[in-house]
Amino acid sequence: ISSEKVSIHIKKNQHQYLTLVVMDYWLISLPGEKTPQQAFDKLNAITSTLSVNWKFNTPELKVGTLDVLVGLSDELAKHDTFCEATTRRVVSVLSDVLEGGQTKLQESLKVNGLDLESYLTRFTWETGKYPPKQPLPSLTEIIVGQVAKIEADLKTRAKNYLDLKNNLSQLDRKETGSLMTKNLGALVKREHFVLDSDYLITLLVVVPQASANDWWLKYERLADFVVPRSSQLVTQDSDHMLVTVTLFRRCQDDFKHKCRENKFMVRDFVYDEKSLQDSKNERARLADDKQRQYAPLVRWLSVNFSESFIAWVHIKALRVFVESVLRYGLPVNFQPVLMRPNRKTAKKLRDTLASTYRYLDHMGGTPVEMGGAEMTGLMPTQQAYHPYVFYEISINMMDSTGKKNTF
């Protein structure tokens, strides 16, 4: 439901929760009565109990030719989708980098220092970035080019960091979990092994706790030439114990076979101090690299979320302008409005707008003329048709999180 407030409860500690309220907005455009202000006043009068409305101010843009507007209408729909997707991808990557820090994520989602609602409701065209005197196709190219660069940079930066994070996570996962699978390097010591012997070898065996007594009774007889009383307990958890056993090298295959028969698992492990130290050094290097990249990447993502969101909203503004000219004709006389439907009144608001502005419905009726050119059928097909220009803007960026990022 477009107007419904969605409360997201984020646990900050045992006694405190943060509630984030996110909403969808309607961006519509209405033809001016005698003036755009009169159109805005009329809308406010009929929706006073149904929505909160703000003027969505756009500058005087260059109209161009009918052919340009028609072609641009289709292109802008695609660019709208692209800009929104890129914006949400930035949020998703930022969420991954912050590793579930939803409070910090929400604090990072600012646009020109404002929260998303404040930016939308106070929207003004950024003439420095997007000169309004430029032809509409040129403006579109500038905006989309900026977002395309953000997307390209995002892929590179995010891939580098997320690959680093995943490699570190894989190493950490090997240090946790069951004795059947975890890395044993941090658990064993040099004195657990017979080293530098041509004849003897020390094996590491994982024994279920339920079979612990069987191990101590049987291990010396599982194969020939097992060194008596050579088995030592290295460590244990609630499910398994890790033990050593020393035997002649030539008997290890028979010993491993007998272990499998008794549900004892011989771990494939060779004690090598250099390899163990190299593994520790590699983890430390990855952790240092991750820490060094973290703050600059968070800053970059925050800045470029703002930039991509601004670009996306400007694409919405261009869509409103182009569709308004196509629907309402020349001279330019229409009022874009940002609406926030009140909770539980979205359907009534929709019905009120449909009834009030039914006269604008030219689909199948008298065509709108623009310089003698008929406009019937030029508007793109929408799933739900409205007699006025209508777009939705969802500022619920939190639903972009939790999605897997692959680059």
C-alpha positions in Angstrom: 0.0 0.0 0.0 1.7 3.1 -1.2 0.8 5.4 1.7 1.4 2.8 4.4 4.1 3.6 7.0 6.4 0.7 7.5 8.1 0.4 10.9 11.4 -1.3 11.0 12.5 -2.2 14.5 16.2 -2.4 14.9 17.6 -3.7 18.2 20.2 -1.4 19.6 20.5 -3.0 22.9 18.4 -5.1 25.3 16.1 -2.2 26.1 16.2 0.2 23.2 14.9 0.0 19.7 15.2 2.4 16.7 12.1 2.8 14.5 12.5 3.8 10.9 9.5 5.1 9.1 9.6 4.8 5.3 7.0 5.9 2.8 6.2 5.9 -0.8 5.4 9.2 -2.5 3.3 10.0 -5.6 4.7 12.4 -8.1 1.9 13.8 -10.3 1.4 16.7 -12.7 -1.8 18.6 -13.3 -2.5 21.2 -16.0 -2.6 24.7 -14.8 -6.0 26.4 -14.4 -5.3 30.0 -15.2 -2.0 29.5 -13.4 -0.1 26.5 -12.0 -0.8 28.0 -8.5 -4.5 27.6 -9.0 -4.0 24.0 -10.0 -2.1 23.4 -6.8 -4.7 25.2 -4.6 -7.5 23.1 -6.2 -5.6 19.9 -5.5 -5.0 20.9 -1.9 -8.7 21.7 -1.4 -9.9 18.3 -2.6 -7.1 16.3 -0.8 -6.8 18.2 2.5 -7.7 15.2 4.6 -6.2 12.6 2.3 -2.6 13.6 1.6 0.2 16.1 2.3 1.2 17.9 -0.9 4.3 19.9 -1.9 5.1 21.8 -5.1 7.7 19.8 -7.0 9.4 22.7 -8.7 11.1 22.2 -12.1 12.7 25.0 -14.2 11.7 26.1 -17.6 13.2 23.4 -19.8 13.6 23.4 -23.5 10.7 21.6 -25.1 12.2 20.6 -28.4 10.3 18.8 -31.1 7.4 16.4 -30.8 9.5 13.5 -32.2 12.2 14.2 -29.6 9.7 14.2 -26.8 8.1 11.0 -27.9 11.4 9.2 -28.2 12.6 10.6 -24.9 9.5 9.4 -23.2 10.4 5.8 -23.8 14.1 6.3 -23.0 13.4 8.1 -19.7 11.4 5.1 -18.5 14.4 2.9 -19.0 16.7 5.5 -17.5 14.4 5.8 -14.5 14.7 2.0 -13.8 18.5 2.1 -14.3 19.1 5.0 -12.0 16.9 3.6 -9.3 18.6 0.2 -9.6 22.0 1.8 -9.3 20.9 3.8 -6.3 19.6 0.7 -4.5 22.8 -1.3 -5.5 24.9 1.4 -3.7 22.7 0.9 -0.6 23.0 -2.8 -0.8 26.8 -2.7 -1.0 26.9 -0.2 1.8 24.9 -2.6 3.9 27.3 -5.4 3.1 30.3 -3.2 4.0 28.7 -2.1 7.3 27.9 -5.7 8.0 24.4 -5.4 9.2 24.8 -2.1 11.0 21.3 -0.9 10.2 21.4 2.2 12.4 24.7 3.4 10.9 23.4 2.5 7.4 20.3 4.7 7.9 22.5 7.5 9.1 24.6 7.3 5.9 21.6 7.6 3.6 21.6 11.4 3.3 21.2 13.5 0.2 23.0 16.9 0.4 23.0 16.4 4.1 19.2 15.9 4.3 17.2 12.8 5.0 15.4 11.5 1.9 12.0 12.9 2.7 13.4 16.4 3.3 15.3 16.3 0.1 12.2 15.3 -1.9 9.8 17.7 -0.3 12.3 20.6 -0.7 13.4 19.6 -4.2 14.9 22.2 -6.4 16.6 21.6 -9.7 20.4 21.6 -9.5 21.2 24.1 -12.3 24.9 23.8 -11.8 25.0 20.1 -12.5 22.2 20.0 -15.0 21.9 23.3 -16.9 18.2 23.8 -17.8 19.0 25.6 -21.0 20.5 22.4 -22.5 18.2 20.4 -24.8 16.4 17.6 -23.1 18.4 14.8 -24.7 21.6 16.5 -23.6 20.3 16.8 -20.1 19.3 13.2 -20.0 22.7 12.2 -21.3 24.5 14.2 -18.6 22.4 12.6 -15.8 22.6 9.1 -17.1 26.3 9.4 -17.8 26.9 10.4 -14.2 25.0 7.4 -12.9 26.7 5.0 -15.4 30.1 6.2 -14.0 28.9 5.6 -10.5 27.8 2.1 -11.4 31.1 1.3 -13.1 33.1 2.6 -10.2 30.9 0.7 -7.8 31.5 -2.6 -9.5 35.3 -2.2 -9.2 35.4 -0.8 -5.7 32.8 -3.2 -4.3 34.3 -6.3 -6.0 37.7 -5.5 -4.5 36.4 -5.0 -1.0 33.8 -7.8 -1.0 36.4 -10.3 -2.4 38.7 -9.3 0.4 35.9 -9.6 3.0 34.9 -13.0 1.6 38.5 -14.3 1.7 38.8 -13.2 5.3 35.5 -14.8 6.2 36.6 -18.1 4.6 39.7 -18.1 6.7 37.7 -17.3 9.8 35.2 -20.0 9.1 38.0 -22.5 9.0 38.9 -21.5 12.6 35.4 -22.3 13.9 33.0 -25.1 13.8 33.5 -28.8 14.3 36.8 -30.6 14.8 35.8 -32.6 11.7 36.3 -29.6 9.5 38.1 -26.7 11.3 41.6 -25.6 10.7 43.8 -27.5 13.2 46.9 -25.3 12.9 45.9 -23.1 15.9 45.2 -26.2 18.1 48.4 -28.2 17.8 51.9 -27.6 19.0 55.3 -28.9 17.9 55.5 -31.3 20.8 52.4 -33.1 19.7 54.4 -34.6 16.7 57.3 -36.8 16.0 59.1 -34.8 13.3 62.0 -35.4 11.0 61.8 -39.2 11.2 62.2 -41.5 8.2 60.2 -44.2 9.9 57.6 -42.7 12.2 54.7 -40.4 11.6 52.1 -38.7 13.8 48.5 -38.6 12.7 45.6 -36.5 14.0 42.4 -38.3 14.6 38.9 -37.0 15.4 37.0 -39.3 17.7 33.3 -39.0 18.5 32.8 -38.5 22.3 30.5 -41.5 22.3 33.4 -43.6 21.1 36.1 -42.1 23.3 36.5 -45.3 25.4 36.7 -47.4 22.3 39.6 -45.3 21.0 41.7 -45.6 24.2 41.1 -49.4 24.2 41.6 -50.1 20.5 44.0 -47.6 19.0 47.2 -49.6 19.7 45.7 -52.6 17.9 44.2 -50.9 14.9 47.3 -51.7 12.8 50.8 -53.2 13.3 53.6 -51.1 14.6 51.5 -48.4 16.4 53.7 -46.9 19.1 52.2 -47.9 22.5 50.8 -45.1 24.7 51.6 -42.6 21.9 48.1 -41.1 21.7 47.6 -37.7 23.4 44.5 -35.6 23.8 45.0 -32.3 22.0 41.6 -30.7 22.5 37.9 -31.6 22.7 34.4 -30.2 22.4 31.0 -31.5 23.2 30.9 -33.8 20.2 34.4 -34.9 19.4 37.9 -35.1 20.7 41.1 -34.5 18.8 43.9 -37.0 19.5 47.4 -37.8 18.2 48.8 -41.2 17.5 52.3 -42.2 16.3 53.0 -45.2 14.1 55.4 -46.5 11.4 54.9 -44.8 8.1 54.4 -48.0 6.2 51.4 -48.9 8.3 49.5 -45.7 8.0 47.2 -46.9 5.1 46.1 -49.9 7.2 45.6 -47.7 10.2 43.4 -45.2 8.3 41.3 -48.0 6.9 40.7 -49.4 10.4 39.9 -46.0 11.7 37.2 -45.6 9.0 35.7 -49.0 10.1 35.5 -47.7 13.6 34.2 -44.2 12.7 37.3 -42.5 13.7 38.3 -39.7 11.2 42.0 -39.2 10.4 42.5 -35.6 9.5 44.8 -34.8 6.6 47.3 -32.6 8.3 51.1 -32.1 8.1 52.8 -30.0 10.8 54.8 -27.3 9.0 55.7 -24.3 11.1 56.4 -22.2 8.0 53.0 -22.9 6.5 51.3 -22.3 9.8 53.0 -18.9 10.2 52.3 -18.0 6.5 48.6 -18.7 7.2 48.6 -16.4 10.2 50.4 -13.7 8.3 47.9 -14.0 5.4 45.0 -13.5 7.7 46.7 -10.5 9.4 47.3 -9.0 6.0 43.7 -9.5 4.8 42.4 -8.0 8.1 44.7 -5.0 7.7 43.7 -4.5 4.1 40.1 -4.6 5.0 40.5 -2.2 7.8 42.4 0.2 5.6 39.8 0.2 2.8 36.8 0.3 5.1 36.5 4.1 5.9 37.3 5.4 2.4 34.8 3.0 0.9 32.0 3.9 3.3 32.7 7.6 2.5 32.6 6.9 -1.2 29.4 4.9 -1.0 27.7 7.6 1.1 28.7 10.4 -1.3 27.7 8.4 -4.4 24.4 7.3 -2.8 23.6 11.0 -2.6 24.7 11.6 -6.1 22.8 8.7 -7.6 19.7 9.5 -5.7 19.8 13.2 -6.9 20.3 12.0 -10.4 17.4 9.6 -10.1 15.0 12.3 -8.8 16.1 14.6 -11.7 15.2 11.8 -14.1 11.8 11.6 -12.5 11.5 15.4 -12.9 12.3 15.1 -16.6 9.7 12.3 -17.0 7.1 14.5 -15.4 8.0 17.4 -17.7 8.0 15.4 -20.9 4.8 13.5 -20.1 3.1 16.7 -19.1 3.9 18.4 -22.4 2.8 15.3 -24.3 -0.5 15.1 -22.4 -1.4 18.7 -21.8 0.2 20.3 -24.9 1.7 23.8 -25.3 2.1 26.4 -24.0 3.7 24.9 -20.9 1.2 25.3 -18.1 1.2 22.6 -15.5 2.1 22.0 -11.9 4.1 19.0 -10.7 3.2 18.0 -7.2 4.7 15.6 -4.7 2.1 13.8 -2.6 2.4 11.8 0.5 -0.9 9.9 0.9 -2.2 9.6 4.5 -2.2 6.2 6.0 -5.2 4.1 5.0 -6.6 6.7 2.5 -4.6 5.7 -0.6 -7.7 4.2 -2.3 -9.9 7.1 -1.5 -7.3 9.5 -2.6 -7.0 7.7 -5.9 -10.7 7.7 -6.4 -10.9 11.4 -5.6 -8.2 12.2 -8.1 -9.8 10.0 -10.8 -13.2 11.7 -10.3 -11.8 15.3 -10.3 -9.5 14.9 -13.2 -11.5 12.5 -15.4 -11.9 15.3 -17.9 -8.2 15.0 -18.7 -8.7 11.5 -20.1 -8.1 11.9 -23.8 -7.5 8.2 -24.4 -10.0 7.4 -27.1 -11.3 11.0 -27.0 -10.3 14.3 -28.5 -6.6 14.4 -29.1 -4.3 16.9 -27.4 -2.8 19.2 -30.0 0.7 20.5 -30.0 1.5 22.9 -32.8 -1.0 21.1 -34.9 0.3 17.6 -34.2 -2.1 15.1 -32.7 -0.9 13.5 -29.5 -3.4 10.6 -29.1 -1.6 7.3 -28.2 1.8 8.8 -27.7 1.8 8.2 -23.9 3.5 4.9 -23.0 1.3 2.1 -21.9 1.1 1.8 -18.1 -0.2 -1.1 -16.0 -2.6 1.3 -14.3 -3.7 4.3 -16.4 -4.4 7.6 -14.8 -5.8 10.7 -16.6 -3.1 12.8 -15.0 0.7 12.3 -15.1 1.6 9.9 -12.3 4.8 8.2 -11.0 5.7 6.6 -7.7 8.9 7.3 -5.7 9.8 4.8 -3.0 12.3 6.1 -0.5 12.4 2.8 1.3 16.0 2.0 0.7 16.2 -0.5 3.5 14.5 -3.2 1.2 17.7 -3.0 -0.9 19.7 -4.6 1.8 20.2 -8.3 2.3 20.5 -8.9 -1.5 23.5 -10.8 -2.6 26.0 -8.7 -4.5 27.8 -10.4 -7.4 30.2 -8.5 -9.7 
